[in-house]
């Protein structure tokens, strides 16, 4: 799944290509293919406008003792002992600053959903049976994945399906020779309808194990059910598409589609944000450039638009030393894009199958590289046999997409893109007419600079996805406004002594405000920021790379429901600082 780049600086490595959910979403730099080109820095790396630094062959602090103390043995907020002078054969297990899933008190029941060792592209299959002793209504359901891997291995994409419903999309960390363990938790209460029945289970983390890439991915997934009153707002039904067709219950009063969109699958779409127009001399060309937009259509009519999140997997930007301990935002828990399709409920509720399709704007025609599985969440009107309605407004602006190439000793591509969509419709329910209006506006700006040989290679990019959903009926109108911002600023260079250095900052931000009759009733503000700077020697055996790197993540969320603020810092794979704020 790595873009195909010929790089003599990484000679002797093997490129493993494959399908989305099997081959590496982001192969490490040690996996690049042999070639005759001069050192070419993969485009997966670099901030715009940053000068090409000359990185000394030994860019680590002198006189530093190599000693690792488990962070679990220190009180929160305490500084760690001295970090090692460079990466060794082991490092701290992967960790994120994101908050753990809160768990209610009271009785709970646990079910093992999958337990497997992934060494090839054979899916795990099994049967899920609901828990006994906790009833069939739960206050919360928490999924937990526990994994381990040792040796040498790429990062891999994976999924878990229960009854055809995708309940988790994830990727894996890259291991140390001595082995690592990691875990992922997710609130899956919204899938309670599916979890009340017995269903087939399918899980796949596609992998290749051979004499070189020895890491077998060992995984166990459990669900913990907390007995209690079901959370208000949990969907009544969870549906999947049948060959891109959907038949909803005739009394559906709210319909939401969620799409687990990931750009992967081989070639350049894993790094879609770095692609350039075909007129530019660069290793990843994509016709009109890097603008991507995930669209959903109902019977051929545009029903929703969204900006994809620019996920960086744990081998990304040519530098696995950036991600060994702290992964990029969302890398282990891929969040679905949500589209409110309620304005189309009057059309979908006629009892007939309707065509629902998801596509990605900007992907060159005939080229694969995106996976877009869809779940449909439905809320029903229990007092109506059929809910009727009508689509009353549909306004789609012109899609803007301009990538301008400027040649020179420094090549440059400037991209500006965006789109607007407004849809509105009503449903007549047992509790009156309800009108839903959805407005969404997307924008993308990026500047991509590189020199001949793609060294250095820099990108600075930002994506915004603004959405408002207004529900009017049974009292004052309620509006939820969400302003999402994703940012990427990075550079990779090869300097003195074949030292490859990557400096990268990623941002995942969202402001959400709820109002009733114009008065604010709830709000939240999320800011998840990752920063890394890592250097290692290329073209040498693994034990001669003398890798050094610092990484950090700060995850902050504040709002009417409270505050969470956590920071992590690492040096050469040692967790040197963890601090809780608020």
C-alpha positions as CSV (number, residue, x, y, z in Angstrom):
1,X,0.0,0.0,0.0
2,X,3.0,2.2,-0.2
3,X,3.4,4.5,-3.2
4,X,5.8,3.0,-5.7
5,X,9.0,5.1,-5.4
6,X,12.4,4.0,-6.7
7,X,15.0,4.8,-4.1
8,X,18.6,3.6,-4.2
9,X,19.2,5.0,-0.7
10,X,17.1,2.1,0.6
11,X,18.5,-0.6,-1.6
12,X,17.7,-4.2,-0.8
13,X,14.3,-3.6,0.7
14,X,11.2,-5.2,-0.6
15,X,8.0,-3.5,-1.5
16,X,5.0,-5.4,-0.5
17,X,1.9,-4.3,-2.4
18,X,-1.6,-5.5,-1.9
19,X,-5.1,-4.7,-1.3
20,X,-6.5,-2.2,1.2
21,X,-7.0,-4.4,4.2
22,X,-3.9,-6.5,3.9
23,X,-0.9,-4.7,2.7
24,X,0.8,-2.0,4.6
25,X,-1.1,1.3,4.9
26,X,2.3,2.9,5.4
27,X,5.3,0.8,4.9
28,X,8.3,2.0,6.8
29,X,11.3,3.5,5.1
30,X,13.1,0.2,5.5
31,X,10.7,-1.3,3.1
32,X,11.5,0.8,0.0
33,X,12.3,-1.0,-3.2
34,X,15.7,-1.1,-4.9
35,X,16.4,1.3,-7.7
36,X,18.9,3.3,-9.7
37,X,17.6,6.8,-8.9
38,X,19.5,9.3,-6.8
39,X,18.2,9.5,-3.3
40,X,14.5,10.4,-3.6
41,X,12.7,11.4,-0.4
42,X,9.2,9.9,-0.4
43,X,6.6,12.6,-0.8
44,X,5.1,11.4,2.5
45,X,7.0,13.9,4.4
46,X,7.7,17.6,5.1
47,X,6.4,21.1,6.0
48,X,6.2,23.9,3.5
49,X,8.5,26.7,3.6
50,X,11.0,25.0,5.8
51,X,14.6,25.2,4.7
52,X,16.5,22.0,3.9
53,X,18.6,21.4,7.0
54,X,21.9,19.7,6.9
55,X,21.6,16.9,9.5
56,X,24.8,15.8,11.1
57,X,25.6,12.2,10.9
58,X,25.5,12.0,14.7
59,X,22.5,14.2,15.7
60,X,22.0,12.9,19.2
61,X,22.9,14.5,22.5
62,X,26.4,13.6,23.8
63,X,27.1,12.1,27.1
64,X,23.6,10.9,27.8
65,X,23.2,7.7,29.7
66,X,21.0,4.9,28.2
67,X,18.5,4.1,30.9
68,X,14.8,3.4,30.5
69,X,12.4,3.6,33.4
70,X,8.8,2.5,32.8
71,X,6.5,5.5,32.9
72,X,4.0,3.5,35.0
73,X,6.4,3.7,37.9
74,X,6.3,7.5,38.0
75,X,3.6,9.8,39.3
76,X,1.6,11.7,36.7
77,X,3.3,14.9,35.7
78,X,6.8,13.8,36.9
79,X,9.8,14.1,34.7
80,X,11.5,10.9,33.5
81,X,15.1,9.9,34.2
82,X,17.5,10.4,31.4
83,X,16.6,9.0,28.0
84,X,19.0,6.8,26.0
85,X,21.3,8.5,23.5
86,X,19.6,6.8,20.6
87,X,16.9,4.2,19.8
88,X,17.7,0.7,21.0
89,X,16.1,-2.6,20.3
90,X,13.1,-1.9,22.4
91,X,10.9,1.1,23.3
92,X,7.8,2.1,25.3
93,X,4.6,0.4,24.2
94,X,2.4,2.6,21.9
95,X,0.3,5.1,23.8
96,X,-2.0,8.0,23.0
97,X,-3.0,11.1,24.9
98,X,-6.7,10.6,24.0
99,X,-9.1,10.1,26.9
100,X,-10.0,6.5,27.9
101,X,-13.6,5.4,27.4
102,X,-15.5,6.2,30.5
103,X,-17.3,3.2,32.1
104,X,-20.4,3.2,34.2
105,X,-20.6,1.4,37.6
106,X,-22.7,-1.6,38.1
107,X,-23.0,-5.1,36.7
108,X,-21.1,-5.9,33.5
109,X,-20.7,-8.9,31.2
110,X,-17.8,-9.6,28.8
111,X,-17.8,-11.5,25.5
112,X,-14.7,-12.4,23.4
113,X,-15.5,-11.5,19.8
114,X,-12.3,-12.5,18.1
115,X,-8.9,-14.0,19.0
116,X,-6.4,-14.7,16.3
117,X,-2.9,-14.5,15.0
118,X,-2.6,-12.6,11.7
119,X,0.2,-13.9,9.5
120,X,-1.3,-13.7,6.0
121,X,-4.4,-12.4,4.3
122,X,-6.8,-15.0,5.8
123,X,-9.7,-13.4,7.7
124,X,-10.6,-14.6,11.1
125,X,-14.2,-15.9,11.2
126,X,-16.3,-16.8,14.1
127,X,-19.7,-16.4,15.7
128,X,-20.8,-13.6,18.1
129,X,-23.4,-14.5,20.7
130,X,-24.9,-11.8,23.0
131,X,-23.9,-11.9,26.7
132,X,-25.9,-13.8,29.3
133,X,-26.8,-12.1,32.5
134,X,-26.9,-8.5,31.5
135,X,-30.2,-8.4,29.6
136,X,-30.6,-7.0,26.1
137,X,-30.5,-3.3,26.9
138,X,-27.2,-1.7,28.0
139,X,-26.1,1.7,29.3
140,X,-22.8,1.3,27.4
141,X,-20.9,-1.2,25.3
142,X,-17.1,-0.9,25.2
143,X,-14.9,-2.7,22.6
144,X,-11.3,-3.4,23.6
145,X,-8.6,-4.6,21.2
146,X,-5.4,-6.0,22.8
147,X,-2.5,-6.6,20.4
148,X,1.1,-7.7,20.5
149,X,3.8,-8.2,17.9
150,X,7.6,-8.6,17.9
151,X,10.4,-8.7,15.4
152,X,10.1,-6.8,12.2
153,X,6.9,-5.9,10.5
154,X,5.1,-3.2,8.6
155,X,2.0,-1.4,9.8
156,X,-1.2,-2.9,8.6
157,X,-4.9,-1.9,8.3
158,X,-7.6,-3.9,9.8
159,X,-11.4,-4.2,10.3
160,X,-13.9,-6.0,12.5
161,X,-17.4,-6.8,11.2
162,X,-20.2,-8.2,13.3
163,X,-23.2,-9.2,11.2
164,X,-21.7,-7.3,8.3
165,X,-21.6,-4.1,10.4
166,X,-18.2,-2.5,10.6
167,X,-17.7,-1.8,14.3
168,X,-13.9,-1.0,14.2
169,X,-11.4,0.1,11.6
170,X,-7.8,0.3,12.9
171,X,-4.2,0.1,12.0
172,X,-1.2,-1.4,13.8
173,X,2.0,-0.1,15.3
174,X,5.4,-1.3,14.0
175,X,7.2,-3.5,16.5
176,X,10.6,-3.5,18.2
177,X,12.8,-6.6,17.9
178,X,11.9,-7.3,21.6
179,X,8.2,-6.9,21.1
180,X,5.4,-4.4,21.9
181,X,1.9,-4.5,23.2
182,X,-0.9,-2.0,22.6
183,X,-4.6,-1.6,23.1
184,X,-7.5,0.3,21.5
185,X,-10.9,1.1,23.2
186,X,-14.0,2.3,21.5
187,X,-17.6,3.1,22.7
188,X,-19.7,0.9,20.4
189,X,-23.1,1.5,22.1
190,X,-24.6,2.8,18.9
191,X,-24.4,-0.7,17.5
192,X,-26.6,-2.2,20.2
193,X,-29.2,-3.3,17.7
194,X,-26.7,-5.5,16.0
195,X,-25.2,-6.7,19.3
196,X,-28.6,-8.0,20.5
197,X,-28.5,-10.9,18.0
198,X,-26.3,-13.8,17.1
199,X,-24.1,-13.0,14.0
200,X,-21.1,-14.0,12.0
201,X,-17.9,-12.3,12.8
202,X,-15.1,-11.4,10.3
203,X,-11.9,-9.7,11.2
204,X,-8.8,-9.1,9.1
205,X,-5.5,-7.5,9.6
206,X,-3.8,-8.5,6.4
207,X,-0.1,-9.4,7.0
208,X,2.9,-10.9,5.4
209,X,5.3,-13.0,7.4
210,X,8.6,-14.3,5.9
211,X,12.3,-14.6,6.8
212,X,12.6,-10.8,6.8
213,X,9.3,-9.6,8.1
214,X,8.8,-11.8,11.1
215,X,6.1,-10.1,13.1
216,X,3.0,-12.1,13.7
217,X,0.1,-9.9,14.9
218,X,-1.6,-11.4,17.9
219,X,-5.0,-9.9,18.6
220,X,-7.9,-10.3,21.1
221,X,-11.1,-8.3,20.9
222,X,-13.7,-8.2,23.7
223,X,-17.0,-6.4,24.2
224,X,-18.0,-5.4,27.8
225,X,-21.7,-4.7,28.3
226,X,-22.9,-2.5,31.2
227,X,-26.3,-3.4,32.4
228,X,-28.7,-0.5,32.8
229,X,-31.1,1.8,31.0
230,X,-30.3,2.2,27.3
231,X,-28.8,5.5,26.4
232,X,-31.2,8.0,24.9
233,X,-30.6,8.5,21.3
234,X,-29.2,5.0,20.5
235,X,-30.3,4.0,16.9
236,X,-33.2,1.5,16.7
237,X,-31.7,-0.2,13.7
238,X,-28.2,-0.6,12.2
239,X,-28.3,-1.6,8.5
240,X,-25.7,-2.3,5.8
241,X,-25.9,-1.9,2.1
242,X,-26.7,-4.8,-0.2
243,X,-24.8,-4.2,-3.4
244,X,-25.1,-0.5,-2.9
245,X,-28.8,-0.7,-2.2
246,X,-30.7,0.3,0.9
247,X,-34.2,-0.5,2.1
248,X,-35.1,1.3,5.3
249,X,-38.0,0.6,7.7
250,X,-41.1,2.5,6.5
251,X,-41.4,4.3,9.8
252,X,-37.8,5.8,9.8
253,X,-37.8,9.3,11.1
254,X,-34.0,9.9,11.3
255,X,-31.4,8.3,9.1
256,X,-27.6,8.7,9.4
257,X,-24.9,7.1,7.2
258,X,-21.4,6.5,8.6
259,X,-18.6,5.9,6.2
260,X,-15.2,4.5,7.3
261,X,-13.2,6.2,4.5
262,X,-9.5,5.3,4.3
263,X,-7.2,6.2,1.4
264,X,-5.0,3.1,0.9
265,X,-4.8,0.1,-1.2
266,X,-1.6,0.6,-3.1
267,X,-0.1,3.4,-5.1
268,X,-0.3,7.0,-4.1
269,X,-3.8,7.3,-2.6
270,X,-2.4,6.5,0.8
271,X,-0.6,9.9,0.4
272,X,-3.3,11.6,-1.6
273,X,-2.6,14.9,0.0
274,X,0.9,14.9,-1.7
275,X,-0.2,14.0,-5.2
276,X,0.3,16.6,-7.9
277,X,-1.1,17.4,-11.4
278,X,0.2,15.2,-14.2
279,X,2.1,18.2,-15.5
280,X,4.5,18.3,-12.5
281,X,7.7,16.1,-12.3
282,X,6.8,14.2,-9.1
283,X,6.5,10.5,-8.2
284,X,2.8,10.8,-7.3
285,X,0.6,12.2,-10.0
286,X,-3.1,12.3,-9.8
287,X,-4.6,14.2,-12.7
288,X,-6.1,17.3,-11.0
289,X,-3.9,17.1,-7.9
290,X,-4.5,16.4,-4.2
291,X,-8.1,17.6,-3.6
292,X,-10.2,14.8,-2.2
293,X,-13.9,14.8,-1.2
294,X,-16.0,11.9,0.1
295,X,-19.5,12.1,-1.4
296,X,-22.6,10.0,-0.7
297,X,-25.5,9.9,-3.2
298,X,-29.0,8.7,-3.0
299,X,-30.5,7.4,-6.3
300,X,-27.8,9.4,-8.1
301,X,-28.5,12.7,-6.3
302,X,-25.8,14.2,-4.1
303,X,-26.8,13.7,-0.5
304,X,-23.7,14.5,1.5
305,X,-20.1,15.8,1.2
306,X,-17.2,15.6,3.6
307,X,-13.4,16.2,3.8
308,X,-11.5,13.0,4.5
309,X,-9.2,13.0,7.5
310,X,-5.5,12.9,6.4
311,X,-4.5,9.9,8.5
312,X,-0.8,9.2,8.8
313,X,-0.1,5.5,9.6
314,X,2.7,4.4,11.7
315,X,5.2,3.9,8.9
316,X,4.3,7.2,7.2
317,X,6.5,10.1,6.0
318,X,9.4,7.7,5.4
319,X,10.2,7.7,9.1
320,X,8.9,5.0,11.5
321,X,10.9,6.5,14.4
322,X,8.2,9.2,14.5
323,X,5.5,6.8,15.4
324,X,6.9,3.9,17.5
325,X,5.4,5.2,20.8
326,X,3.0,8.0,19.9
327,X,0.9,7.4,16.8
328,X,-0.7,10.1,14.7
329,X,-4.3,11.2,15.5
330,X,-6.9,8.5,14.7
331,X,-4.3,6.0,13.4
332,X,-5.5,3.2,15.8
333,X,-9.2,4.2,15.8
334,X,-10.4,5.4,12.4
335,X,-13.5,7.5,12.9
336,X,-16.3,7.3,10.4
337,X,-17.6,10.3,8.5
338,X,-21.2,10.9,9.3
339,X,-23.9,12.2,6.9
340,X,-27.4,13.1,8.1
341,X,-29.7,11.7,5.4
342,X,-32.9,12.6,7.2
343,X,-33.9,15.1,4.5
344,X,-34.1,12.0,2.2
345,X,-36.3,9.9,4.6
346,X,-39.5,10.7,2.7
347,X,-37.9,9.2,-0.4
348,X,-36.3,6.2,1.3
349,X,-39.4,5.2,3.3
350,X,-41.4,4.0,0.4
351,X,-40.5,0.3,1.0
352,X,-38.4,0.0,-2.1
353,X,-34.7,-0.5,-2.4
354,X,-32.8,2.7,-3.2
355,X,-29.3,3.1,-4.5
356,X,-26.8,4.5,-2.0
357,X,-23.3,5.1,-3.4
358,X,-20.1,6.5,-1.9
359,X,-17.3,8.0,-4.1
360,X,-14.1,10.0,-3.7
361,X,-13.6,13.0,-5.8
362,X,-10.1,13.5,-7.2
363,X,-9.1,9.9,-7.6
364,X,-7.9,9.3,-11.1
365,X,-10.4,7.4,-13.2
366,X,-10.0,3.7,-13.0
367,X,-7.6,3.9,-10.1
368,X,-8.3,2.1,-6.8
369,X,-7.1,3.1,-3.5
370,X,-10.0,4.0,-1.2
371,X,-12.2,1.8,1.0
372,X,-15.6,3.2,2.0
373,X,-17.7,0.7,4.0
374,X,-21.1,2.1,5.0
375,X,-23.3,1.6,8.0
376,X,-26.8,3.1,8.1
377,X,-28.2,4.1,11.5
378,X,-32.0,4.4,11.8
379,X,-34.3,5.9,14.4
380,X,-37.9,4.8,14.0
381,X,-41.3,6.3,15.0
382,X,-42.7,3.5,17.2
383,X,-46.3,4.9,16.9
384,X,-46.3,5.0,13.1
385,X,-46.5,2.2,10.5
386,X,-45.1,4.6,7.9
387,X,-43.5,8.0,8.1
388,X,-44.0,10.0,4.9
389,X,-42.2,13.2,3.9
390,X,-40.5,15.1,1.1
391,X,-37.2,16.5,0.1
392,X,-37.8,20.3,-0.1
393,X,-34.5,21.8,-0.9
394,X,-31.3,20.7,-2.7
395,X,-28.6,23.3,-3.6
396,X,-25.2,22.2,-4.6
397,X,-22.5,24.8,-5.4
398,X,-19.9,24.3,-8.0
399,X,-17.0,22.2,-6.9
400,X,-13.8,24.3,-6.9
401,X,-10.5,22.4,-7.5
402,X,-7.5,24.2,-8.7
403,X,-3.9,23.0,-8.5
404,X,-1.3,25.3,-10.0
405,X,2.2,24.0,-10.8
406,X,5.1,26.5,-10.7
407,X,8.4,25.0,-12.1
408,X,11.9,26.1,-11.0
409,X,14.8,24.9,-8.9
410,X,12.1,24.6,-6.2
411,X,9.0,23.0,-7.7
412,X,5.7,24.1,-6.2
413,X,2.1,23.1,-6.4
414,X,-0.6,25.4,-4.8
415,X,-4.0,23.8,-4.4
416,X,-7.3,25.5,-3.6
417,X,-10.5,23.5,-3.4
418,X,-13.9,23.5,-1.9
419,X,-17.6,22.7,-2.2
420,X,-21.0,23.6,-0.6
421,X,-24.2,21.6,-0.2
422,X,-27.6,22.3,1.4
423,X,-30.3,19.8,1.6
424,X,-33.6,20.0,3.5
425,X,-36.7,17.9,3.9
426,X,-39.5,17.0,6.3
427,X,-41.1,13.9,7.8
428,X,-44.6,13.7,9.1
429,X,-44.4,11.7,12.3
430,X,-46.8,10.7,15.1
431,X,-45.5,13.7,17.0
432,X,-45.9,16.2,14.2
433,X,-44.0,17.4,11.2
434,X,-40.2,17.6,11.6
435,X,-38.0,19.5,9.2
436,X,-34.3,18.8,8.9
437,X,-31.9,21.2,7.1
438,X,-28.2,20.2,6.6
439,X,-25.6,22.6,5.4
440,X,-22.0,21.6,4.7
441,X,-19.1,23.6,3.4
442,X,-15.6,22.2,2.6
443,X,-12.3,24.0,1.9
444,X,-8.8,22.8,1.3
445,X,-5.6,24.8,0.8
446,X,-2.1,23.3,0.4
447,X,1.3,24.3,-0.7
448,X,3.7,21.5,-1.8
449,X,7.4,22.3,-2.5
450,X,10.2,20.0,-3.5
451,X,13.6,20.1,-5.2
452,X,15.0,17.8,-7.9
453,X,15.2,14.3,-6.5
454,X,12.4,15.2,-4.1
455,X,15.0,16.3,-1.5
456,X,13.9,18.3,0.3
457,X,10.1,17.7,0.0
458,X,7.7,19.8,2.0
459,X,3.9,20.2,2.5
460,X,1.8,22.6,4.4
461,X,-2.0,21.9,4.2
462,X,-5.3,22.6,5.9
463,X,-8.8,21.2,5.5
464,X,-12.0,22.7,6.9
465,X,-15.3,20.9,7.1
466,X,-18.2,23.1,8.4
467,X,-21.6,21.5,9.0
468,X,-24.8,22.7,10.5
469,X,-27.9,20.5,11.2
470,X,-31.1,22.2,12.1
471,X,-34.1,20.2,13.4
472,X,-37.4,22.1,13.6
473,X,-40.5,20.7,15.1
474,X,-42.0,20.0,18.5
475,X,-40.7,23.1,20.2
476,X,-37.9,25.5,19.4
477,X,-35.6,24.7,16.5
478,X,-32.3,22.9,17.5
479,X,-29.1,23.6,15.6
480,X,-25.8,21.7,15.9
481,X,-22.9,23.5,14.3
482,X,-19.6,21.7,13.8
483,X,-16.4,23.3,12.6
484,X,-13.6,20.8,11.8
485,X,-10.0,21.7,11.0
486,X,-7.3,19.2,10.0
487,X,-3.7,20.5,9.5
488,X,-0.4,19.0,8.3
489,X,3.0,20.7,8.2
490,X,6.1,18.6,7.4
491,X,9.4,18.3,5.7
492,X,11.8,15.4,5.0
493,X,15.4,16.0,3.9
494,X,18.5,13.8,3.4
495,X,21.6,15.6,4.7
496,X,25.2,14.9,5.5
497,X,26.1,11.3,6.1
498,X,22.9,9.9,4.6
499,X,20.9,11.2,7.6
500,X,17.2,11.3,6.8
501,X,15.3,13.8,8.9
502,X,11.5,14.3,9.1
503,X,9.9,17.1,11.0
504,X,6.1,17.0,11.2
505,X,3.1,18.5,12.9
506,X,-0.4,17.2,12.7
507,X,-3.6,18.8,14.0
508,X,-7.2,17.4,14.5
509,X,-9.6,20.1,15.8
510,X,-13.3,20.4,16.1
511,X,-15.6,23.1,17.6
512,X,-19.2,22.0,18.3
513,X,-22.0,24.3,19.4
514,X,-25.7,23.3,20.1
515,X,-28.4,26.0,20.2
516,X,-32.1,26.1,20.8
517,X,-34.1,29.1,19.7
518,X,-30.8,30.9,19.1
519,X,-29.5,30.3,22.7
520,X,-26.4,28.1,23.3
521,X,-27.2,25.0,25.3
522,X,-24.0,23.0,24.9
523,X,-20.5,23.3,23.4
524,X,-17.2,21.6,23.1
525,X,-13.7,22.3,21.7
526,X,-11.3,19.6,20.7
527,X,-7.6,20.1,19.9
528,X,-5.4,17.1,19.3
529,X,-1.9,18.1,18.2
530,X,1.0,15.8,17.3
531,X,4.6,17.0,16.7
532,X,7.6,14.9,15.8
533,X,11.3,15.3,14.7
534,X,13.3,12.1,14.0
535,X,16.5,11.3,12.2
536,X,18.3,8.1,11.2
537,X,21.0,6.9,8.8
538,X,19.7,5.3,5.6
539,X,21.5,2.7,3.4
540,X,22.9,0.8,6.5
541,X,21.9,-2.2,8.5
542,X,19.2,-1.7,11.1
543,X,21.7,-1.7,14.0
544,X,23.7,1.1,12.4
545,X,21.0,3.6,11.9
546,X,21.7,5.6,15.1
547,X,18.2,6.8,15.2
548,X,17.1,9.7,17.4
549,X,13.7,11.3,17.7
550,X,11.4,13.4,19.9
551,X,7.6,13.2,19.7
552,X,4.8,14.7,21.6
553,X,1.0,14.8,21.7
554,X,-1.4,17.1,23.5
555,X,-5.1,16.2,23.5
556,X,-7.4,18.9,24.9
557,X,-11.2,19.0,25.0
558,X,-13.2,21.6,26.9
559,X,-16.8,22.3,27.0
560,X,-20.0,22.4,28.9
561,X,-19.5,18.8,29.9
562,X,-16.1,19.4,31.5
563,X,-12.4,19.4,30.6
564,X,-9.7,16.9,29.6
565,X,-6.1,17.9,29.0
566,X,-3.3,15.3,28.6
567,X,0.2,15.7,27.2
568,X,2.8,13.1,26.3
569,X,6.5,13.5,25.3
570,X,9.0,10.9,24.1
571,X,12.8,10.9,23.5
572,X,14.4,8.0,21.6
573,X,11.4,5.8,22.4
574,X,11.3,6.5,26.1
575,X,8.1,8.2,27.5
576,X,9.8,11.1,29.3
577,X,6.7,13.1,30.3
578,X,3.0,12.6,30.8
579,X,1.0,15.4,32.3
580,X,-2.7,15.8,33.1
581,X,-4.0,19.4,32.9
582,X,-7.4,21.0,33.7
